């Protein structure tokens, strides 16, 4: 039980750190992304150990599908707008996915070069 509480506390501290950094920035940037970067830096520097966060992260990933239900239900309120704008939505989802896949693949190849 302590390991899950510790994991959630570390994840929450990373999010709070991300919110603090986002508040200090002169432009808008998602605090959750900055929080993930804070957690990533913690992992890379050794300040945060992976096995400290793993139980809570496993629990969150296990039930992640449930976290999308409120978004899906809220989307019903804007169903007419979604139907009216479906070509733009489909294009942005498709091209956005391919762009992200290409960038992640390129970065992975740069980080892990072949011998």
N, CA, C and O atoms as CSV, one atom per row, in Angstrom:
chain,resi,resn,atom,element,x,y,z
A,1,UNK,N,N,0.825,-1.203,0.000
A,1,UNK,CA,C,0.000,0.000,0.000
A,1,UNK,C,C,0.862,1.256,0.000
A,1,UNK,O,O,0.560,2.233,-0.686
A,2,UNK,N,N,1.949,1.216,0.786
A,2,UNK,CA,C,2.834,2.381,0.852
A,2,UNK,C,C,3.456,2.686,-0.501
A,2,UNK,O,O,3.651,3.851,-0.848
A,3,UNK,N,N,3.767,1.648,-1.266
A,3,UNK,CA,C,4.415,1.867,-2.559
A,3,UNK,C,C,3.484,2.599,-3.529
A,3,UNK,O,O,3.942,3.434,-4.310
A,4,UNK,N,N,2.190,2.295,-3.488
A,4,UNK,CA,C,1.244,2.983,-4.374
A,4,UNK,C,C,1.064,4.425,-3.940
A,4,UNK,O,O,0.986,5.321,-4.781
A,5,UNK,N,N,0.997,4.662,-2.634
A,5,UNK,CA,C,0.862,6.038,-2.134
A,5,UNK,C,C,2.101,6.851,-2.498
A,5,UNK,O,O,1.998,8.003,-2.921
A,6,UNK,N,N,3.281,6.233,-2.326
A,6,UNK,CA,C,4.523,6.928,-2.687
A,6,UNK,C,C,4.560,7.227,-4.177
A,6,UNK,O,O,4.987,8.310,-4.579
A,7,UNK,N,N,4.118,6.280,-5.005
A,7,UNK,CA,C,4.117,6.488,-6.455
A,7,UNK,C,C,3.190,7.635,-6.835
A,7,UNK,O,O,3.564,8.507,-7.620
A,8,UNK,N,N,1.980,7.636,-6.279
A,8,UNK,CA,C,1.056,8.721,-6.582
A,8,UNK,C,C,1.570,10.061,-6.068
A,8,UNK,O,O,1.362,11.091,-6.709
A,9,UNK,N,N,2.238,10.055,-4.923
A,9,UNK,CA,C,2.800,11.298,-4.392
A,9,UNK,C,C,3.890,11.840,-5.317
A,9,UNK,O,O,3.955,13.047,-5.553
A,10,UNK,N,N,4.732,10.973,-5.834
A,10,UNK,CA,C,5.791,11.418,-6.748
A,10,UNK,C,C,5.193,11.960,-8.041
A,10,UNK,O,O,5.619,13.002,-8.540
A,11,UNK,N,N,4.202,11.246,-8.583
A,11,UNK,CA,C,3.542,11.711,-9.811
A,11,UNK,C,C,2.869,13.048,-9.569
A,11,UNK,O,O,2.952,13.948,-10.405
A,12,UNK,N,N,2.196,13.187,-8.421
A,12,UNK,CA,C,1.524,14.447,-8.095
A,12,UNK,C,C,2.534,15.575,-7.901
A,12,UNK,O,O,2.289,16.701,-8.334
A,13,UNK,N,N,3.660,15.289,-7.259
A,13,UNK,CA,C,4.700,16.319,-7.093
A,13,UNK,C,C,5.265,16.765,-8.436
A,13,UNK,O,O,5.551,17.947,-8.628
A,14,UNK,N,N,5.427,15.831,-9.362
A,14,UNK,CA,C,5.899,16.200,-10.696
A,14,UNK,C,C,4.876,17.103,-11.385
A,14,UNK,O,O,5.246,18.067,-12.054
A,15,UNK,N,N,3.586,16.788,-11.221
A,15,UNK,CA,C,2.545,17.632,-11.813
A,15,UNK,C,C,2.527,19.013,-11.178
A,15,UNK,O,O,2.398,20.014,-11.882
A,16,UNK,N,N,2.655,19.081,-9.859
A,16,UNK,CA,C,2.684,20.379,-9.173
A,16,UNK,C,C,3.907,21.179,-9.615
A,16,UNK,O,O,3.820,22.390,-9.818
A,17,UNK,N,N,5.046,20.501,-9.763
A,17,UNK,CA,C,6.240,21.187,-10.284
A,17,UNK,C,C,6.018,21.706,-11.694
A,17,UNK,O,O,6.456,22.806,-12.031
A,18,UNK,N,N,5.339,20.918,-12.517
A,18,UNK,CA,C,5.012,21.363,-13.872
A,18,UNK,C,C,4.074,22.558,-13.865
A,18,UNK,O,O,4.222,23.471,-14.676
A,19,UNK,N,N,3.108,22.555,-12.950
A,19,UNK,CA,C,2.193,23.704,-12.842
A,19,UNK,C,C,2.943,24.952,-12.396
A,19,UNK,O,O,2.655,26.050,-12.871
A,20,UNK,N,N,3.901,24.793,-11.489
A,20,UNK,CA,C,4.683,25.946,-11.032
A,20,UNK,C,C,5.524,26.517,-12.167
A,20,UNK,O,O,5.600,27.734,-12.340
A,21,UNK,N,N,6.153,25.639,-12.936
A,21,UNK,CA,C,6.969,26.112,-14.065
A,21,UNK,C,C,6.069,26.762,-15.122
A,21,UNK,O,O,6.424,27.802,-15.677
A,22,UNK,N,N,4.918,26.164,-15.402
A,22,UNK,CA,C,3.994,26.725,-16.392
A,22,UNK,C,C,3.490,28.089,-15.956
A,22,UNK,O,O,3.283,28.970,-16.791
A,23,UNK,N,N,3.290,28.273,-14.657
A,23,UNK,CA,C,2.839,29.568,-14.135
A,23,UNK,C,C,3.907,30.640,-14.327
A,23,UNK,O,O,3.591,31.805,-14.563
A,24,UNK,N,N,5.172,30.240,-14.225
A,24,UNK,CA,C,6.268,31.199,-14.355
A,24,UNK,C,C,6.613,31.543,-15.799
A,24,UNK,O,O,7.248,32.565,-16.058
A,25,UNK,N,N,6.202,30.702,-16.734
A,25,UNK,CA,C,6.527,30.960,-18.136
A,25,UNK,C,C,5.732,32.158,-18.666
A,25,UNK,O,O,4.584,32.362,-18.269
A,26,UNK,N,N,6.332,32.946,-19.554
A,26,UNK,CA,C,5.620,34.108,-20.099
A,26,UNK,C,C,4.612,33.743,-21.201
A,26,UNK,O,O,3.949,34.627,-21.742
A,27,UNK,N,N,4.494,32.470,-21.531
A,27,UNK,CA,C,3.546,32.010,-22.550
A,27,UNK,C,C,2.808,30.781,-22.012
A,27,UNK,O,O,3.249,30.152,-21.051
A,28,UNK,N,N,1.699,30.457,-22.634
A,28,UNK,CA,C,0.912,29.305,-22.196
A,28,UNK,C,C,1.544,28.007,-22.687
A,28,UNK,O,O,1.900,27.870,-23.857
A,29,UNK,N,N,1.672,27.059,-21.760
A,29,UNK,CA,C,2.186,25.732,-22.091
A,29,UNK,C,C,1.536,24.758,-21.127
A,29,UNK,O,O,1.387,25.077,-19.947
A,30,UNK,N,N,1.141,23.573,-21.595
A,30,UNK,CA,C,0.442,22.632,-20.718
A,30,UNK,C,C,1.298,22.194,-19.529
A,30,UNK,O,O,2.415,21.706,-19.698
A,31,UNK,N,N,0.764,22.375,-18.349
A,31,UNK,CA,C,1.496,22.023,-17.135
A,31,UNK,C,C,1.728,20.520,-17.036
A,31,UNK,O,O,2.731,20.090,-16.466
A,32,UNK,N,N,0.827,19.721,-17.576
A,32,UNK,CA,C,1.005,18.271,-17.502
A,32,UNK,C,C,2.210,17.820,-18.317
A,32,UNK,O,O,2.913,16.889,-17.926
A,33,UNK,N,N,2.449,18.476,-19.447
A,33,UNK,CA,C,3.627,18.142,-20.265
A,33,UNK,C,C,4.899,18.525,-19.524
A,33,UNK,O,O,5.870,17.769,-19.516
A,34,UNK,N,N,4.893,19.679,-18.913
A,34,UNK,CA,C,6.061,20.103,-18.134
A,34,UNK,C,C,6.259,19.165,-16.952
A,34,UNK,O,O,7.393,18.844,-16.597
A,35,UNK,N,N,5.155,18.721,-16.334
A,35,UNK,CA,C,5.256,17.764,-15.236
A,35,UNK,C,C,5.878,16.457,-15.679
A,35,UNK,O,O,6.675,15.871,-14.947
A,36,UNK,N,N,5.521,15.986,-16.882
A,36,UNK,CA,C,6.147,14.770,-17.402
A,36,UNK,C,C,7.630,14.993,-17.648
A,36,UNK,O,O,8.436,14.090,-17.423
A,37,UNK,N,N,8.002,16.189,-18.109
A,37,UNK,CA,C,9.423,16.487,-18.300
A,37,UNK,C,C,10.153,16.533,-16.963
A,37,UNK,O,O,11.295,16.084,-16.860
A,38,UNK,N,N,9.493,17.078,-15.937
A,38,UNK,CA,C,10.094,17.100,-14.598
A,38,UNK,C,C,10.324,15.673,-14.109
A,38,UNK,O,O,11.383,15.368,-13.560
A,39,UNK,N,N,9.344,14.804,-14.304
A,39,UNK,CA,C,9.489,13.406,-13.906
A,39,UNK,C,C,10.588,12.717,-14.719
A,39,UNK,O,O,11.363,11.930,-14.174
A,40,UNK,N,N,10.656,13.008,-16.009
A,40,UNK,CA,C,11.697,12.450,-16.874
A,40,UNK,C,C,13.077,12.888,-16.409
A,40,UNK,O,O,14.002,12.077,-16.351
A,41,UNK,N,N,13.218,14.150,-16.083
A,41,UNK,CA,C,14.505,14.649,-15.580
A,41,UNK,C,C,14.846,13.984,-14.251
A,41,UNK,O,O,16.004,13.655,-13.993
A,42,UNK,N,N,13.834,13.788,-13.410
A,42,UNK,CA,C,14.057,13.082,-12.147
A,42,UNK,C,C,14.559,11.666,-12.364
A,42,UNK,O,O,15.445,11.198,-11.648
A,43,UNK,N,N,13.989,10.979,-13.360
A,43,UNK,CA,C,14.452,9.622,-13.677
A,43,UNK,C,C,15.888,9.638,-14.195
A,43,UNK,O,O,16.713,8.826,-13.778
A,44,UNK,N,N,16.179,10.559,-15.097
A,44,UNK,CA,C,17.517,10.589,-15.708
A,44,UNK,C,C,18.609,10.994,-14.734
A,44,UNK,O,O,19.741,10.523,-14.843
A,45,UNK,N,N,18.290,11.852,-13.792
A,45,UNK,CA,C,19.295,12.277,-12.818
A,45,UNK,C,C,19.427,11.303,-11.658
A,45,UNK,O,O,20.380,11.391,-10.883
A,46,UNK,N,N,18.489,10.381,-11.531
A,46,UNK,CA,C,18.546,9.414,-10.446
A,46,UNK,C,C,17.881,9.885,-9.171
A,46,UNK,O,O,17.893,9.172,-8.167
A,47,UNK,N,N,17.302,11.070,-9.191
A,47,UNK,CA,C,16.593,11.581,-8.011
A,47,UNK,C,C,15.362,10.731,-7.738
A,47,UNK,O,O,15.020,10.475,-6.584
A,48,UNK,N,N,14.697,10.294,-8.802
A,48,UNK,CA,C,13.508,9.441,-8.704
A,48,UNK,C,C,13.866,8.082,-9.299
A,48,UNK,O,O,14.381,8.002,-10.415
A,49,UNK,N,N,13.597,7.045,-8.570
A,49,UNK,CA,C,13.847,5.681,-9.052
A,49,UNK,C,C,12.579,5.149,-9.721
A,49,UNK,O,O,11.466,5.424,-9.274
A,50,UNK,N,N,12.764,4.395,-10.784
A,50,UNK,CA,C,11.632,3.871,-11.545
A,50,UNK,C,C,10.763,2.970,-10.671
A,50,UNK,O,O,9.536,3.019,-10.757
A,51,UNK,N,N,11.386,2.157,-9.841
A,51,UNK,CA,C,10.600,1.230,-9.021
A,51,UNK,C,C,9.774,1.950,-7.953
A,51,UNK,O,O,8.877,1.346,-7.363
A,52,UNK,N,N,10.061,3.233,-7.694
A,52,UNK,CA,C,9.219,4.017,-6.786
A,52,UNK,C,C,7.895,4.386,-7.445
A,52,UNK,O,O,6.857,4.431,-6.784
A,53,UNK,N,N,7.935,4.650,-8.750
A,53,UNK,CA,C,6.761,5.149,-9.468
A,53,UNK,C,C,5.987,4.023,-10.147
A,53,UNK,O,O,4.806,4.184,-10.456
A,54,UNK,N,N,6.631,2.904,-10.379
A,54,UNK,CA,C,6.039,1.830,-11.166
A,54,UNK,C,C,4.705,1.297,-10.624
A,54,UNK,O,O,3.806,1.066,-11.432
A,55,UNK,N,N,4.516,1.088,-9.319
A,55,UNK,CA,C,3.215,0.571,-8.866
A,55,UNK,C,C,2.050,1.515,-9.175
A,55,UNK,O,O,0.989,1.067,-9.609
A,56,UNK,N,N,2.238,2.789,-8.958
A,56,UNK,CA,C,1.176,3.752,-9.246
A,56,UNK,C,C,0.952,3.931,-10.732
A,56,UNK,O,O,-0.186,4.085,-11.176
A,57,UNK,N,N,2.021,3.913,-11.502
A,57,UNK,CA,C,1.889,4.049,-12.951
A,57,UNK,C,C,1.184,2.831,-13.534
A,57,UNK,O,O,0.370,2.959,-14.450
A,58,UNK,N,N,1.492,1.658,-13.009
A,58,UNK,CA,C,0.813,0.441,-13.474
A,58,UNK,C,C,-0.682,0.532,-13.176
A,58,UNK,O,O,-1.507,0.183,-14.021
A,59,UNK,N,N,-1.028,0.993,-11.998
A,59,UNK,CA,C,-2.431,1.143,-11.601
A,59,UNK,C,C,-3.146,2.142,-12.515
A,59,UNK,O,O,-4.267,1.885,-12.954
A,60,UNK,N,N,-2.503,3.283,-12.805
A,60,UNK,CA,C,-3.112,4.281,-13.688
A,60,UNK,C,C,-3.280,3.747,-15.105
A,60,UNK,O,O,-4.315,3.974,-15.732
A,61,UNK,N,N,-2.284,3.048,-15.611
A,61,UNK,CA,C,-2.377,2.496,-16.962
A,61,UNK,C,C,-3.440,1.407,-17.063
A,61,UNK,O,O,-4.096,1.258,-18.094
A,62,UNK,N,N,-3.601,0.652,-15.986
A,62,UNK,CA,C,-4.586,-0.427,-15.977
A,62,UNK,C,C,-6.000,0.120,-16.146
A,62,UNK,O,O,-6.829,-0.503,-16.809
A,63,UNK,N,N,-6.280,1.265,-15.559
A,63,UNK,CA,C,-7.630,1.847,-15.594
A,63,UNK,C,C,-7.702,3.113,-16.453
A,63,UNK,O,O,-8.621,3.915,-16.292
A,64,UNK,N,N,-6.754,3.294,-17.349
A,64,UNK,CA,C,-6.714,4.510,-18.159
A,64,UNK,C,C,-7.940,4.658,-19.046
A,64,UNK,O,O,-8.392,5.780,-19.278
A,65,UNK,N,N,-8.487,3.565,-19.545
A,65,UNK,CA,C,-9.667,3.647,-20.412
A,65,UNK,C,C,-10.836,4.315,-19.694
A,65,UNK,O,O,-11.623,5.022,-20.322
A,66,UNK,N,N,-10.954,4.098,-18.394
A,66,UNK,CA,C,-12.033,4.734,-17.637
A,66,UNK,C,C,-11.901,6.251,-17.601
A,66,UNK,O,O,-12.898,6.961,-17.469
A,67,UNK,N,N,-10.672,6.748,-17.718
A,67,UNK,CA,C,-10.455,8.189,-17.670
A,67,UNK,C,C,-10.947,8.886,-18.934
A,67,UNK,O,O,-11.119,10.105,-18.932
A,68,UNK,N,N,-11.177,8.137,-20.012
A,68,UNK,CA,C,-11.652,8.732,-21.251
A,68,UNK,C,C,-13.171,8.773,-21.342
A,68,UNK,O,O,-13.708,9.416,-22.244
A,69,UNK,N,N,-13.870,8.112,-20.446
A,69,UNK,CA,C,-15.333,8.098,-20.496
A,69,UNK,C,C,-15.922,9.497,-20.334
A,69,UNK,O,O,-16.804,9.854,-21.116
A,70,UNK,N,N,-15.489,10.314,-19.366
A,70,UNK,CA,C,-16.077,11.658,-19.260
A,70,UNK,C,C,-15.852,12.510,-20.510
A,70,UNK,O,O,-16.716,13.305,-20.882
A,71,UNK,N,N,-14.718,12.350,-21.148
A,71,UNK,CA,C,-14.442,13.113,-22.369
A,71,UNK,C,C,-15.386,12.670,-23.478
A,71,UNK,O,O,-15.934,13.503,-24.200
A,72,UNK,N,N,-15.576,11.373,-23.612
A,72,UNK,CA,C,-16.485,10.847,-24.643
A,72,UNK,C,C,-17.924,11.282,-24.406
A,72,UNK,O,O,-18.634,11.630,-25.349
A,73,UNK,N,N,-18.349,11.264,-23.163
A,73,UNK,CA,C,-19.711,11.695,-22.841
A,73,UNK,C,C,-19.860,13.194,-23.089
A,73,UNK,O,O,-20.887,13.639,-23.602
A,74,UNK,N,N,-18.843,13.971,-22.729
A,74,UNK,CA,C,-18.895,15.414,-22.973
A,74,UNK,C,C,-18.888,15.754,-24.447
A,74,UNK,O,O,-19.416,16.790,-24.851
A,75,UNK,N,N,-18.295,14.890,-25.255
A,75,UNK,CA,C,-18.249,15.115,-26.696
A,75,UNK,C,C,-19.637,15.034,-27.321
A,75,UNK,O,O,-19.881,15.629,-28.371
A,76,UNK,N,N,-20.532,14.314,-26.692
A,76,UNK,CA,C,-21.901,14.193,-27.200
A,76,UNK,C,C,-22.581,15.556,-27.243
A,76,UNK,O,O,-23.431,15.795,-28.102
A,77,UNK,N,N,-22.222,16.445,-26.336
A,77,UNK,CA,C,-22.810,17.795,-26.335
A,77,UNK,C,C,-22.460,18.564,-27.604
A,77,UNK,O,O,-23.201,19.461,-28.004
A,78,UNK,N,N,-21.355,18.230,-28.232
A,78,UNK,CA,C,-20.887,18.936,-29.420
A,78,UNK,C,C,-20.954,18.057,-30.663
A,78,UNK,O,O,-20.176,18.249,-31.597
A,79,UNK,N,N,-21.865,17.103,-30.685
A,79,UNK,CA,C,-21.962,16.155,-31.788
A,79,UNK,C,C,-22.216,16.850,-33.123
A,79,UNK,O,O,-21.639,16.458,-34.137
A,80,UNK,N,N,-23.076,17.880,-33.141
A,80,UNK,CA,C,-23.351,18.611,-34.379
A,80,UNK,C,C,-22.087,19.284,-34.917
A,80,UNK,O,O,-21.841,19.281,-36.123
A,81,UNK,N,N,-21.303,19.849,-34.029
A,81,UNK,CA,C,-20.056,20.489,-34.444
A,81,UNK,C,C,-19.057,19.454,-34.974
A,81,UNK,O,O,-18.351,19.716,-35.948
A,82,UNK,N,N,-18.999,18.296,-34.341
A,82,UNK,CA,C,-18.099,17.234,-34.804
A,82,UNK,C,C,-18.506,16.769,-36.200
A,82,UNK,O,O,-17.650,16.577,-37.065
A,83,UNK,N,N,-19.801,16.589,-36.422
A,83,UNK,CA,C,-20.288,16.166,-37.743
A,83,UNK,C,C,-19.975,17.227,-38.788
A,83,UNK,O,O,-19.595,16.896,-39.911
A,84,UNK,N,N,-20.131,18.493,-38.432
A,84,UNK,CA,C,-19.874,19.574,-39.387
A,84,UNK,C,C,-18.391,19.697,-39.730
A,84,UNK,O,O,-18.037,20.100,-40.838
A,85,UNK,N,N,-17.529,19.351,-38.778
A,85,UNK,CA,C,-16.090,19.555,-38.975
A,85,UNK,C,C,-15.323,18.239,-39.126
A,85,UNK,O,O,-14.110,18.223,-38.916
A,86,UNK,N,N,-15.984,17.148,-39.478
A,86,UNK,CA,C,-15.314,15.850,-39.506
A,86,UNK,C,C,-14.150,15.769,-40.476
A,86,UNK,O,O,-13.174,15.089,-40.160
A,87,UNK,N,N,-14.182,16.430,-41.664
A,87,UNK,CA,C,-12.991,16.311,-42.531
A,87,UNK,C,C,-11.743,16.932,-41.905
A,87,UNK,O,O,-10.650,16.372,-41.996
A,88,UNK,N,N,-11.914,18.093,-41.267
A,88,UNK,CA,C,-10.762,18.734,-40.629
A,88,UNK,C,C,-10.270,17.902,-39.447
A,88,UNK,O,O,-9.064,17.779,-39.235
A,89,UNK,N,N,-11.189,17.334,-38.681
A,89,UNK,CA,C,-10.800,16.491,-37.552
A,89,UNK,C,C,-10.060,15.239,-38.026
A,89,UNK,O,O,-9.025,14.873,-37.470
A,90,UNK,N,N,-10.593,14.597,-39.047
A,90,UNK,CA,C,-9.959,13.388,-39.571
A,90,UNK,C,C,-8.566,13.688,-40.127
A,90,UNK,O,O,-7.626,12.927,-39.897
A,91,UNK,N,N,-8.438,14.795,-40.856
A,91,UNK,CA,C,-7.128,15.167,-41.416
A,91,UNK,C,C,-6.125,15.477,-40.312
A,91,UNK,O,O,-4.978,15.037,-40.375
A,92,UNK,N,N,-6.551,16.233,-39.299
A,92,UNK,CA,C,-5.613,16.582,-38.236
A,92,UNK,C,C,-5.222,15.359,-37.413
A,92,UNK,O,O,-4.068,15.241,-37.002
A,93,UNK,N,N,-6.160,14.446,-37.165
A,93,UNK,CA,C,-5.826,13.229,-36.426
A,93,UNK,C,C,-4.863,12.363,-37.236
A,93,UNK,O,O,-3.882,11.849,-36.698
A,94,UNK,N,N,-5.147,12.201,-38.533
A,94,UNK,CA,C,-4.301,11.353,-39.374
A,94,UNK,C,C,-2.906,11.925,-39.528
A,94,UNK,O,O,-1.919,11.242,-39.256
A,95,UNK,N,N,-2.817,13.183,-39.965
A,95,UNK,CA,C,-1.499,13.773,-40.180
A,95,UNK,C,C,-0.757,13.981,-38.871
A,95,UNK,O,O,0.462,13.815,-38.817
A,96,UNK,N,N,-1.473,14.340,-37.819
A,96,UNK,CA,C,-0.835,14.500,-36.518
A,96,UNK,C,C,-0.213,13.201,-36.029
A,96,UNK,O,O,0.892,13.192,-35.487
A,97,UNK,N,N,-0.936,12.105,-36.228
A,97,UNK,CA,C,-0.414,10.799,-35.824
A,97,UNK,C,C,0.850,10.456,-36.594
A,97,UNK,O,O,1.832,10.010,-36.001
A,98,UNK,N,N,0.837,10.658,-37.912
A,98,UNK,CA,C,2.021,10.343,-38.708
A,98,UNK,C,C,3.196,11.255,-38.368
A,98,UNK,O,O,4.341,10.801,-38.350
A,99,UNK,N,N,2.935,12.515,-38.101
A,99,UNK,CA,C,4.014,13.432,-37.734
A,99,UNK,C,C,4.636,13.018,-36.410
A,99,UNK,O,O,5.860,12.993,-36.279
A,100,UNK,N,N,3.800,12.690,-35.423
A,100,UNK,CA,C,4.321,12.264,-34.124
A,100,UNK,C,C,5.110,10.966,-34.261
A,100,UNK,O,O,6.177,10.824,-33.664
A,101,UNK,N,N,4.591,10.015,-35.047
A,101,UNK,CA,C,5.319,8.758,-35.243
A,101,UNK,C,C,6.664,8.999,-35.907
A,101,UNK,O,O,7.658,8.379,-35.528
A,102,UNK,N,N,6.715,9.887,-36.888
A,102,UNK,CA,C,7.974,10.173,-37.572
A,102,UNK,C,C,8.969,10.847,-36.628
A,102,UNK,O,O,10.151,10.506,-36.633
A,103,UNK,N,N,8.511,11.782,-35.835
A,103,UNK,CA,C,9.407,12.478,-34.906
A,103,UNK,C,C,9.923,11.524,-33.843
A,103,UNK,O,O,11.116,11.519,-33.540
A,104,UNK,N,N,9.030,10.711,-33.270
A,104,UNK,CA,C,9.457,9.757,-32.243
A,104,UNK,C,C,10.438,8.746,-32.834
A,104,UNK,O,O,11.431,8.407,-32.189
A,105,UNK,N,N,10.179,8.259,-34.043
A,105,UNK,CA,C,11.100,7.331,-34.678
A,105,UNK,C,C,12.458,7.953,-34.927
A,105,UNK,O,O,13.492,7.324,-34.707
A,106,UNK,N,N,12.448,9.193,-35.388
A,106,UNK,CA,C,13.710,9.883,-35.646
A,106,UNK,C,C,14.494,10.111,-34.357
A,106,UNK,O,O,15.701,9.874,-34.311
A,107,UNK,N,N,13.815,10.566,-33.326
A,107,UNK,CA,C,14.489,10.801,-32.045
A,107,UNK,C,C,15.022,9.489,-31.475
A,107,UNK,O,O,16.135,9.450,-30.952
A,108,UNK,N,N,14.231,8.411,-31.571
A,108,UNK,CA,C,14.689,7.117,-31.076
A,108,UNK,C,C,15.943,6.654,-31.812
A,108,UNK,O,O,16.875,6.141,-31.192
A,109,UNK,N,N,15.969,6.831,-33.126
A,109,UNK,CA,C,17.144,6.442,-33.896
A,109,UNK,C,C,18.350,7.294,-33.548
A,109,UNK,O,O,19.479,6.805,-33.577
A,110,UNK,N,N,18.131,8.564,-33.216
A,110,UNK,CA,C,19.248,9.417,-32.808
A,110,UNK,C,C,19.772,9.045,-31.430
A,110,UNK,O,O,20.975,9.098,-31.178
A,111,UNK,N,N,18.850,8.663,-30.529
A,111,UNK,CA,C,19.258,8.304,-29.179
A,111,UNK,C,C,19.916,6.927,-29.154
A,111,UNK,O,O,20.884,6.720,-28.421
A,112,UNK,N,N,19.407,5.989,-29.941
A,112,UNK,CA,C,19.908,4.616,-29.975
A,112,UNK,C,C,20.462,4.276,-31.351
A,112,UNK,O,O,19.812,3.560,-32.113
A,113,UNK,N,N,21.638,4.770,-31.683
A,113,UNK,CA,C,22.201,4.467,-33.001
A,113,UNK,C,C,22.597,3.000,-33.105
A,113,UNK,O,O,22.944,2.364,-32.110
A,114,UNK,N,N,22.540,2.476,-34.326
A,114,UNK,CA,C,22.966,1.098,-34.560
A,114,UNK,C,C,24.460,1.008,-34.489
A,114,UNK,O,O,25.170,1.961,-34.809
A,115,UNK,N,N,24.947,-0.153,-34.064
A,115,UNK,CA,C,26.415,-0.343,-33.957
A,115,UNK,C,C,27.019,-0.614,-35.295
A,115,UNK,O,O,28.232,-0.797,-35.399
